[in-house]
Structure formats: C-alpha cells, structure tokens
Amino acid sequence: MEINGVEIENTYCEAFGTVFTRVLVTAKNKKWATIAAKEVTGYGTSTIGCDAEAGIDMFVSAENTPDKRPGVILMFFKNKKDEMSMVLTHRIGECILTCPTTSCFDALNESLDATKEFEIKSGNNLKFFGDGFQEMLEGVYPFEAFKIPVMSGEFIVQSSFKVGKGIAGGNFLIIGKDQDSTLEAAEKAIDAINAVPNVITPFPGGIVRSGSKVGSKYKFMRASTNEKYCPTLKTKIEDSQLKDEDNCVYEIILDGATELAIKSALKLGIEAAVTVPGINRISAGNYGGNLGKFQYNLFDILG
C-alpha cells in the first residue's frame, strides 16, 4: 500500500490492556491550567521507569467545567490497578494542590469496558492535608467534593475518581531520509492526533526518538535500544530493518480509552505524516503478538 507515494508496510502495532484515570484541572485562566497540567504529567512517558504514563488529552472552555472556569483534561495510565490510587493522590497532591488557583475533578466519560470501572478515593485522601480544617462542600456540585484551606484561599477536589479499562502502546514508525523531514512529519502527526479525545501521546512532544525492545544483554535492564531501527547500525548488524535511504526513525506511541480512539488517532496521525516530503515508509512496532492482546494492522487502520 502507498499513500502520497509513501510505502505503508503490511504489519501491525501491538498494544496491551491497562487502567487509566481521566482528570479535569480548572484554574483562574488557561495559563495556570496549563502550568498545572505540565507539572502533574511530568516524568510520565513510560511505565518502564515512571509510575504512570501521563499526558494532556484536551483543553476545555469554562462553560464546560463544573466550576465554570477554563480547564484541561489529563489522562494517567498504569499497568497495576491497585497502584493507581497512590499515583493520582501523589501527583495531584504535589502538583495540583500546590499550584495557584487550581481545582480538580473526575473527567472519565468512556472506557474499553464499563463493567470493569471502579473508583479511587484520591480526593478523600488529600482532604487530610487540611489537618482537620477541611470541609465537605455541600450543594455546589452533583458529586462529593472537599474544600481544603490553603494560604491563598481554598483548594477544591472531588472526593473520588473513576478508573477505567484502557489501551496502552498503540504505535507507528515514521521512517525518513533525514532528521528534519522525519521530525516535521512526526510533529504533523501529533497535531492531528491531538484532535482526538480520550487519547494521549505521553512522550516528549508526543514523539519517541529512542524506540526500545523488551530486555537487554544486561540483566538489570528491562528495555534497550531497538537496534534494528538505528540508522548508525545499518552496516553493523545483520538484521537491520532500514534501507540505504533510511536515516531517521521516530516512533509515535498512543494510550487511549477505547479501541475506537486508538484507531482514529493512528489513522489521522499516519495520514498527516505522509504529507511531508522525504518520508520513505510507515511501519509499526510489535513483539510477535507476545506483549499485548490488541493488534492493529496498518492496512486495516487506513482502510
């Protein structure tokens, strides 16, 4: 298959089931909502080394938030469901509670399997920061919330947050002739993906320069460089997947609430990437079906 003269390889990306939360942070204005969002989603690229995979889903206008202030919706993905409560409690407590003018609410609206959704009491846990001066907020919202006294006034937080069943690790590879064109294609892909709700791209700017494989020759490493796609190793290994004209590879990794969200994001991202001159091929990363049960063939995604 070719799109705009770019080869689409007949392969699939492999993703796996996970749990996630979707959180709304509101603030006095978009500036402070953005600052809070960047802080709380920091160090959230991969659960290989981070406590969660985290990112910005979308910004929302004041008329669409519980307290009628501008907000931003964030998503946090985690492999172990029993650890999600602590992840959210720590991140909200350290990065949202501390940020000027913010409030925090649950924003989960759909997931892969609604029958497996559950709640965590992160807001209820955070109320104890009030040291006995916290109060339940009565009659303001159609859900339980607490107001915690802080030095600038009060911090409002919803008592509980829903946890849904989602998908992590959807991906595709952009293979180009040089770094400039390949990076431009990756940036266009991320711009397109950002229009899809219920999806995040947790790596820096949404782009991965250091795609990895499971395991390593060093036993203490859980993951290591994917040498088959490293341009500087083309002539040094026997099983390189790169051709002579392939000199840069960027990977786009997606986490999403549903299969529809993942598939939509993959399609829009690939279609945007192939509009850039200098892109040779689009491929995807998989582990022979051994990593996760979700497999998305690129031909099927692109229809």
ZIKA-V311705 format. One record per backbone hydrogen bond with DSSP energy under -0.5 kcal/mol. NH is the residue of the N-H (numbers start at 1). CO is the residue of the C=O. If there is no record, write none. Layout:
NH | CO
NH | CO
This chain:
3 | 6
6 | 3
7 | 280
8 | 1
9 | 7
9 | 282
11 | 9
13 | 296
14 | 285
15 | 13
15 | 294
16 | 168
18 | 166
19 | 78
20 | 164
21 | 76
23 | 74
24 | 105
25 | 23
25 | 72
26 | 103
27 | 70
33 | 29
34 | 30
35 | 31
36 | 32
37 | 33
38 | 34
39 | 35
40 | 36
41 | 37
42 | 39
49 | 46
50 | 46
53 | 77
54 | 44
54 | 52
55 | 75
57 | 73
58 | 73
60 | 71
64 | 61
65 | 62
68 | 65
71 | 60
72 | 25
73 | 58
74 | 23
75 | 55
76 | 21
77 | 53
78 | 19
81 | 79
83 | 80
84 | 81
87 | 83
88 | 84
89 | 85
90 | 86
91 | 87
92 | 88
93 | 89
94 | 90
95 | 91
96 | 91
96 | 92
97 | 92
99 | 96
102 | 99
103 | 26
104 | 156
105 | 24
107 | 22
108 | 22
112 | 165
112 | 257
116 | 113
117 | 114
118 | 163
120 | 161
122 | 120
123 | 159
124 | 159
125 | 121
126 | 122
127 | 123
128 | 125
129 | 126
130 | 127
131 | 128
133 | 130
135 | 147
137 | 145
138 | 136
145 | 137
146 | 157
147 | 135
148 | 146
148 | 155
149 | 147
150 | 153
153 | 150
155 | 148
156 | 102
156 | 154
157 | 146
158 | 104
159 | 144
161 | 120
163 | 118
164 | 20
166 | 18
166 | 164
167 | 256
168 | 16
169 | 254
170 | 254
172 | 252
173 | 283
174 | 250
175 | 173
175 | 281
176 | 174
176 | 248
177 | 278
182 | 178
183 | 179
184 | 180
185 | 181
186 | 182
187 | 183
188 | 184
189 | 185
190 | 186
191 | 187
192 | 188
193 | 189
194 | 190
195 | 192
196 | 193
197 | 195
199 | 196
200 | 255
206 | 203
207 | 204
208 | 251
209 | 207
213 | 224
215 | 222
219 | 217
221 | 218
224 | 213
226 | 211
227 | 225
229 | 226
230 | 227
231 | 229
233 | 230
234 | 231
236 | 233
237 | 233
241 | 228
246 | 243
247 | 176
247 | 245
248 | 176
250 | 174
251 | 208
252 | 172
253 | 206
253 | 251
254 | 170
255 | 200
256 | 167
257 | 198
262 | 258
263 | 259
264 | 260
265 | 261
266 | 262
267 | 263
268 | 264
269 | 265
270 | 266
271 | 267
272 | 268
273 | 269
274 | 270
275 | 272
276 | 273
279 | 276
280 | 175
280 | 278
281 | 175
282 | 7
283 | 173
290 | 287
294 | 15
295 | 293
296 | 13
297 | 295
298 | 11
301 | 297
302 | 298
303 | 299
303 | 300
